[in-house]
């Protein structure tokens, strides 16, 4: 978390390693959308409260 904060990001603790299953799916979707549409590879998910 310190690394993410040191580069200006806001890390979020999403719980145990079992949560990785859902995060991996989000990453796969993001990569697929970028590749298919020629979008910027620096895109990310933004979570709103």
N, C-alpha and C positions, 0 to 999 in steps of 0.2 A: 504494500500500500504506500510505503514511503517513496518508492520509485515513481509511481504514478503521480503522487503529489508533487514531487520534485520537478516534474515536467509540465505542471499546470493542469493536470487532470484531477477529477474527483472520483477516487475509487469507491466502489460499493461492495461490501461484504455480502455475497449472495448465499452464504451458508455453506453446508458441507459439500464435499467433492461430488456427491450424487447430483448436485445442481448443474454440473458441467454438461450433462446430457442435453439440457435445454439451451445452454449458452453455445454449445457446439452447433446446434441446429440453426441458431440465429446467425452465427458466423458463416455457415455454409450458404444460407440464404443470401447474405450480404455479398459474398464472393460471387455467387451465381448471377445476381443482379448486376454487379459491376462488370462482369465478363460479357454478359449478353448485351448490355446497353452501352458499353464503352464509357461507363461513368468513372469518376475520379476514385482511385484506389485508396484515398485517404478518408473515405466516408466511414461513418460509424453510427451506431444506434444511440439515440438520445432519449433518456428516460426522464419523464416529467412527473412531478409529484401529483 
